[in-house]
Amino acid sequence: MNSDEREIFHYLQTWGLEFIGAKEVSRRASTKKRYHDDPDWAKPLLMGMAERGVLESDAMGRFRIKPERKKGHKQRWVSPEIEKLLKENGVEVEGGTDSGTASDEHYDQL
């Protein structure tokens, strides 16, 4: 990834698995001057990152970091309330409510 893609990646990492619009990424991932000079600077980069499999988009054209899928591991979603109760009783919950994104190295390989 180049430096612009890295800026986008780190900005989207702060949002976890929530989808963010391209306009918002353009506005907040870099400086105000860059957004003022070219309000759509991030769009081609977002599309390229989505083609390489680093990001995924929804039907509304918003983007997020593509979650890492563990092979051979069936994930189950656990509500935060149930996860809290289980942890209080000493039961370790796999999956749970974590962000689902992998390390930077994983996405550098894509």
C-alpha positions in Angstrom: 0.0 0.0 0.0 1.2 3.5 -0.7 1.0 6.3 1.8 -2.5 7.5 0.7 -3.9 4.1 1.0 -2.3 3.7 4.4 -4.0 6.9 5.6 -7.3 5.6 4.4 -6.7 2.2 5.9 -5.8 3.6 9.3 -8.9 5.9 9.3 -11.2 3.0 8.4 -9.6 0.9 11.2 -10.9 3.4 13.8 -14.5 2.6 12.7 -14.1 -1.2 13.0 -16.8 -3.0 10.9 -19.0 0.0 10.2 -19.4 1.2 6.6 -18.2 4.8 5.9 -19.0 6.9 2.8 -16.3 7.9 0.3 -17.0 11.6 1.0 -16.4 11.2 4.7 -13.2 9.3 4.1 -12.0 12.1 1.7 -12.8 14.7 4.3 -11.3 13.0 7.4 -8.6 10.6 6.3 -6.1 13.4 5.4 -5.8 17.1 5.8 -8.3 19.9 5.3 -6.2 21.4 2.6 -6.2 18.2 0.6 -10.0 17.9 0.9 -10.4 21.5 -0.2 -8.1 21.0 -3.2 -9.8 17.8 -4.4 -12.9 16.7 -2.5 -12.9 13.3 -4.3 -9.3 12.3 -3.9 -10.1 9.1 -2.0 -12.6 7.6 -4.4 -10.1 6.0 -6.9 -8.0 4.7 -4.0 -11.0 3.2 -2.3 -12.1 1.5 -5.5 -8.6 0.1 -6.1 -8.4 -1.2 -2.5 -11.8 -2.8 -2.9 -10.7 -4.5 -6.1 -7.6 -5.9 -4.3 -9.7 -7.3 -1.5 -8.5 -5.0 1.3 -11.9 -3.2 1.5 -15.5 -4.2 0.8 -18.4 -2.0 0.0 -22.1 -2.2 0.6 -25.0 -1.5 -1.7 -24.9 2.2 -0.9 -21.3 2.6 -2.0 -19.8 2.9 1.5 -16.6 1.1 2.5 -15.1 -0.7 5.4 -12.0 -2.9 6.0 -12.8 -6.4 4.9 -12.9 -8.7 7.9 -10.5 -11.6 8.1 -12.2 -14.9 7.6 -10.7 -17.8 9.6 -10.7 -21.0 7.6 -12.2 -24.0 9.3 -13.6 -21.9 12.2 -17.3 -21.4 12.4 -18.0 -18.0 13.9 -21.0 -17.3 16.1 -22.2 -13.9 17.1 -22.7 -13.3 20.8 -24.6 -10.3 22.1 -22.5 -8.0 24.3 -24.8 -8.7 27.3 -24.5 -12.5 27.0 -20.7 -12.2 26.5 -20.5 -10.1 29.6 -22.4 -12.7 31.7 -20.3 -15.5 30.3 -17.1 -13.7 31.1 -18.3 -13.0 34.7 -18.8 -16.7 35.1 -15.3 -17.6 33.8 -16.4 -18.8 30.3 -14.1 -17.6 27.5 -16.2 -16.6 24.4 -14.7 -17.0 20.9 -15.9 -14.6 18.3 -17.9 -12.3 20.5 -18.0 -8.6 19.7 -14.4 -7.9 18.6 -13.7 -5.7 15.5 -13.0 -8.7 13.2 -10.2 -6.9 11.4 -6.8 -8.5 11.0 -3.3 -7.0 11.5 -1.8 -4.6 9.1 0.5 -7.2 7.7 -2.4 -9.3 6.5 -3.8 -6.5 4.4 -0.3 -5.6 3.1 -0.2 -9.0 1.5 -3.4 -8.5 -0.5 
